[in-house]
């Protein structure tokens, strides 16, 4: 989640998502576990705490380092995969034959 988005910042957007998750009757597509990771170029003292207080799960400061991305994916990837909706899971094609899609040599 970009913290400094135009029109609606990431903090506000996250708060809205978290509120909608609590109201499953009105918002059935908001699954209970949505992983939100803050990303911002304004890495100031206290920003991480503000993001976590808004309901974000983790925080990345720009410039992003490959090691930081790897840590985030390792930390949250299994949780996100385990809570994937059936509709999204049905879109996956695990047996995709990439050779059939390549142009002849």
N, C-alpha and C positions, 0 to 999 in steps of 0.2 A: 504494500500500500504506500503510494507516494504521499508523504506527509504534507507537501506543499502543492497539492493539485489546485488548479484554478476553479473558481466557483464554489467548490466544497472541499475543504482540506481533509486529509486522511484521518485526522483525529475525529472530526465530525462524522465522516463516512463510517468509520469503525463503530462509533457509538450507535449509529442507526442500525447497522448490521446486527450488533449484539442485542439491541432492543427487539428487532424483528425475530431473532432466534428464540426469544422468550415467548413470543406470541405465535406459536405454531399453527393455531387455528386459522389465523388470518394470513400467515405467510408460510404455507406448508413446504415451500421449496428451500427454505433456509434450514439446512441440516444443523444438528446440534454442534457439530465440530467443524468449524471453518477456521483454518489456520490463517492468521493475518500477521504478516511480517512488515514492519515499518521500514521504509527506505527514505533517507533524506540526505541532502548535501549540507544541511545546516546542523552539523554535529556539535551542538552546544551542551554545556554542562546541564544536566537535568532533562534533556530531550528523551532519553531512553525511559526514564521514569514516567514522563508525561504520556508516552506512547503506551506503555504497559498499563497505566491507570485508565486510559481510554478503552482498553479491552484488547489491545494487540498482544500477540503471543511472543513476538521477538522483535529484534531491531537490527538494522544494517545501516551503517553510515557510509556515504560516498566519500572518496572513491572506494568502490567495493573491491575487495580482494578475493581471489579464487578460493582461498582457504576459508574465508568467512561464509561464502555461498555453500561450500561443501559442508561446513558445520551446521548450517541452517537446514539443509536438505537431509542430512543424517539425523538431526534432532527431530524434525517434523514429518519427514517423508513417510515413514511407516504409519504414523497416526492418520495422515491424510489419505493414504491408500486404503487403510482399514475402514475408513468411514465414507468411502466413495459411494455416491448414489448409484442405484442399479441402472439408471438411464445413462450415466456417464460410462459405467463399466461396459454396457452393451455396445458402446461405440468403439471399443478397443478391438484391434485385429491382431492377436498375438501370432498368428501363423502367416503373416504377410510375406509373400515371396518377392523379395526385392529384385532378384535376378530377372524375373519376368517383366519388370518395369524398365529395365535398362535398355538403351539403344544398342543395336548390334554393333560389334567391333569391326 
